[in-house]
C-alpha cells in the first residue's frame, strides 16, 4: 500500500472514533497526528515507518474504545450482572453466597450479583429477601433495591421491594446504613427498626422482630416452623399437648430453635434435609 492510500485508510479509521468526540476535536487531533506521522522528509522510503504509524493509530483507537467502555456505570448496571438466582417455587429458597453470607428468597424473589462478589459485595434485590451477612470489614455488603442502598458489615435484615416499587428494610441484628439515590441524608438503623421508602419519601419506624408463644401448645411452635422454615416437625405423641412459653427472633436460625426445644424437653432430634423434616424423640 502506497503512502497516499495508507493515509486515506488511516483517516477513515480516525473518523470512526466514538461520536462523543466533536468533529472539530477529531479533525484537530488528526492533523496533529498526520503532521508527525506523514511529515515530508527527504529520506529513503521505509515501509516499517507507516506500519508503525498504523500501530500507533490502532493503539489510540483501542484506547479510546476501552475508555468509553470503562465509563462509570450506574449502580443498577454494576450489580445486575453474571449471576441471577430466582425463587420460582412456593417455598423459601436458601442460598449461600460466594462470601459465605446466607440468603433466604421468598417466593418470586430474585437476586443478582457479579462474579467477583467475594471482593465486591454488591447485590441487587427484587422481592422479599432475608440476609445473614458474613462479617468482612474490608468489603462492605451493599444491597440495591429501587433507589435505595443498604450498606452493612455483618448483620441480619430483610429487604423487600414491593410490586409498587416501595422498599422496606427490617433490621433484626447489627446495624445498617440506608442511602437514597440523589439524597445526602443517611439513616442508621438499630435492631427492631424498619426503613420504608415510598413515593420518594423515607421514614424509620419500629417493628416487632420477635414472635411470642405464651403457655401455648408445643404444636403451635411446630406449625410456626413449618410455615416459616418449610420443615415438617414430628413430635412424640406424649408431647403433643405439652405447653411452652418462648420468645423467638423471627429470623432465628432453624437449628437454634430446634436445639432450644431439644434442651427444654430433654429430647433428641434428627433433621432430614432431603425430606425437609425434623423428628424429635
C-alpha positions in Angstrom: 0.0 0.0 0.0 1.5 3.4 -1.0 1.7 6.4 1.3 -1.4 8.2 0.0 -3.6 5.1 0.2 -2.3 4.3 3.7 -3.0 7.9 4.8 -6.6 7.6 3.4 -7.2 4.4 5.3 -5.9 5.8 8.5 -8.1 8.8 8.1 -11.2 6.6 7.8 -10.3 4.8 11.0 -9.7 8.0 12.7 -13.1 9.3 11.8 -14.7 6.2 13.4 -13.7 7.4 16.9 -16.9 7.5 19.1 -19.3 10.3 18.5 -18.8 11.9 21.9 -15.6 13.5 20.3 -16.7 16.5 18.3 -15.8 16.8 14.6 -13.6 19.8 15.4 -11.7 17.8 18.0 -11.2 14.8 15.7 -10.0 17.0 12.8 -7.5 18.8 15.0 -6.1 15.6 16.5 -5.9 14.1 13.1 -3.9 17.0 11.7 -1.5 16.8 14.7 -1.1 13.1 14.2 -0.8 13.4 10.4 1.9 16.2 10.6 4.0 13.9 12.8 3.4 10.6 11.0 3.5 11.8 7.4 5.7 14.9 7.6 7.6 15.3 4.3 11.2 14.2 4.8 14.0 13.6 2.2 14.7 10.1 3.2 14.6 6.7 1.6 11.1 5.2 1.8 10.9 2.8 4.7 7.6 0.8 4.8 8.0 0.0 8.5 7.5 3.7 9.4 3.9 3.5 8.1 3.3 0.2 9.7 4.4 1.8 13.0 2.1 4.8 12.3 -0.8 2.4 11.8 0.1 0.6 15.0 0.1 3.9 16.9 -3.3 4.8 15.5 -4.7 1.4 16.3 -3.5 1.8 19.9 -5.2 5.2 20.0 -8.5 3.8 18.8 -8.4 0.8 21.1 -7.5 3.0 24.0 -10.5 5.2 23.1 -12.8 2.2 23.0 -11.6 1.0 26.4 -12.1 4.4 27.8 -15.7 4.6 26.8 -16.4 1.1 27.9 -15.0 1.8 31.3 -17.0 4.9 32.0 -18.7 4.6 35.4 -21.9 2.6 35.3 -25.0 3.2 37.3 -25.2 1.0 40.5 -28.0 -1.0 38.9 -25.9 -1.9 35.9 -22.9 -2.6 38.1 -24.9 -5.2 40.1 -27.3 -6.7 37.5 -24.6 -9.0 36.1 -23.5 -12.5 35.7 -25.3 -14.4 38.4 -29.1 -14.3 38.7 -30.9 -16.5 41.3 -34.7 -16.5 41.3 -37.2 -18.4 43.5 -39.9 -19.7 41.3 -41.3 -22.1 43.9 -43.9 -21.6 46.6 -41.4 -22.2 49.5 -38.4 -20.3 50.8 -35.3 -20.9 48.8 -32.0 -21.0 50.7 -28.8 -19.7 49.1 -25.2 -19.4 50.3 -23.3 -16.5 48.5 -19.6 -16.8 47.5 -18.6 -14.8 50.6 -20.5 -17.3 52.8 -23.3 -14.9 53.6 -26.7 -16.7 53.8 -29.8 -15.6 51.9 -33.5 -16.7 52.1 -35.5 -15.9 49.0 -39.3 -15.7 49.4 -41.4 -17.0 46.5 -41.0 -14.8 43.4 -37.9 -13.1 44.9 -34.7 -12.6 42.8 -31.1 -11.5 43.5 -28.3 -10.6 41.0 -24.6 -10.3 41.7 -21.3 -10.2 39.9 -18.6 -12.9 39.5 -16.2 -11.2 41.9 -18.7 -11.0 44.7 -16.4 -12.0 47.5 -14.3 -8.9 46.8 -17.1 -6.6 45.5 -20.1 -7.5 47.7 -22.8 -5.7 45.7 -26.2 -7.4 45.2 -29.5 -6.3 43.6 -32.8 -7.4 45.1 -36.3 -7.8 43.7 -39.0 -9.1 46.1 -38.6 -10.2 49.8 -35.1 -11.4 50.7 -33.6 -12.1 54.1 -29.8 -11.7 54.5 -27.5 -13.0 57.2 -24.3 -11.3 56.2 -20.8 -12.6 57.0 -18.7 -10.0 58.7 -15.9 -8.5 56.5 -14.8 -5.0 57.4 -12.7 -4.7 54.3 -15.6 -5.4 52.0 -18.9 -3.7 52.9 -22.0 -5.6 51.9 -24.3 -3.5 49.8 -27.9 -4.2 48.7 -29.5 -2.2 45.9 -33.3 -2.0 45.6 -35.1 0.6 43.5 -33.4 3.9 44.5 -32.1 2.7 47.9 -28.8 1.3 49.1 -28.4 -0.8 52.2 -24.7 -0.9 53.5 -23.7 -3.4 56.2 -20.6 -5.1 57.6 -22.2 -8.0 59.2 -25.9 -8.3 60.3 -29.3 -9.9 59.8 -32.0 -8.0 57.9 -34.7 -8.3 55.2 -35.1 -6.2 52.1 -38.4 -6.1 50.4 -39.2 -4.3 47.1 -42.9 -4.5 46.6 -44.9 -4.6 43.4 -45.5 -0.8 43.8 -41.6 -0.4 44.0 -41.8 0.6 47.6 -38.7 -0.6 49.6 -38.9 -1.9 53.1 -35.8 -2.8 55.2 -36.3 -4.5 58.6 -33.2 -4.9 60.8 -33.0 -7.9 63.2 -29.4 -7.8 64.3 -26.4 -5.5 63.9 -26.7 -2.1 62.2 -27.2 -0.9 58.6 -26.8 2.4 56.8 -29.5 3.5 54.4 -29.0 5.8 51.5 -31.4 7.1 48.8 -30.2 8.0 45.4 -29.8 11.8 45.0 -30.1 12.5 48.7 -27.3 13.3 51.1 -29.1 12.2 54.2 -28.2 8.8 55.8 -30.3 6.7 58.1 -28.6 4.3 60.6 -30.9 1.6 61.7 -30.9 -0.3 65.0 -32.3 -3.7 65.6 -36.1 -3.5 65.6 -36.2 -0.6 63.3 -37.8 -0.5 59.8 -36.9 1.8 57.0 -39.6 2.5 54.4 -39.1 4.3 51.1 -42.4 5.1 49.3 -43.3 7.8 46.9 -39.8 9.3 47.1 -40.2 9.7 50.9 -38.1 7.9 53.5 -39.2 7.0 57.1 -38.0 5.0 60.0 -40.3 3.2 62.4 -40.2 0.3 64.9 -41.4 -3.2 64.3 -41.7 -6.3 66.4 -38.8 -8.7 65.5 -40.0 -11.4 67.8 -42.8 -13.9 67.9 -44.1 -14.9 71.4 -45.6 -18.2 72.5 -47.2 -17.7 75.9 -48.2 -21.0 77.5 -49.2 -22.4 74.1 -49.1 -26.0 72.9 -45.7 -27.2 71.5 -47.5 -28.0 68.3 -48.0 -24.2 67.8 -44.2 -23.9 67.5 -44.2 -26.8 65.2 -46.7 -25.1 62.9 -44.6 -21.9 63.1 -41.5 -23.8 62.0 -43.3 -25.5 59.1 -44.8 -22.2 57.9 -41.7 -20.1 58.1 -38.9 -22.5 57.5 -40.5 -25.2 55.4 -39.7 -28.1 57.6 -42.3 -30.6 59.0 -41.9 -31.3 62.7 -42.7 -34.7 64.2 -43.2 -34.8 68.0 -43.6 -37.8 70.3 -47.3 -38.3 70.9 -47.0 -37.6 74.6 -45.6 -34.2 73.8 -48.4 -33.0 71.5 -50.3 -31.2 74.4 -47.2 -30.1 76.1 -47.2 -26.3 76.8 -44.4 -23.9 76.1 -43.5 -20.3 76.7 -40.8 -18.9 74.5 -39.8 -15.8 72.5 -38.2 -16.4 69.1 -36.5 -13.9 66.9 -38.5 -14.1 63.6 -35.3 -14.7 61.7 -33.6 -17.0 64.1 -31.6 -20.0 62.7 -33.8 -23.0 62.5 -31.2 -25.2 64.2 -31.0 -22.8 67.1 -34.8 -23.1 67.7 -34.6 -26.9 67.3 -31.7 -27.2 69.8 -33.6 -25.0 72.3 -36.7 -27.2 72.2 -34.5 -30.3 72.5 -32.8 -28.9 75.6 -36.0 -27.7 77.2 -37.7 -31.1 77.0 -34.6 -33.4 77.0 -35.3 -34.7 73.6 -33.0 -35.9 70.8 -33.7 -34.7 67.3 -32.8 -35.5 63.7 -33.0 -33.1 60.7 -33.6 -34.8 57.4 -32.6 -32.3 54.7 -33.9 -34.4 51.8 -37.4 -34.7 53.3 -37.3 -31.3 55.0 -38.3 -33.0 58.2 -37.4 -32.6 61.9 -38.0 -35.6 64.2 -37.9 -35.3 68.0 -37.7 -38.5 70.1 
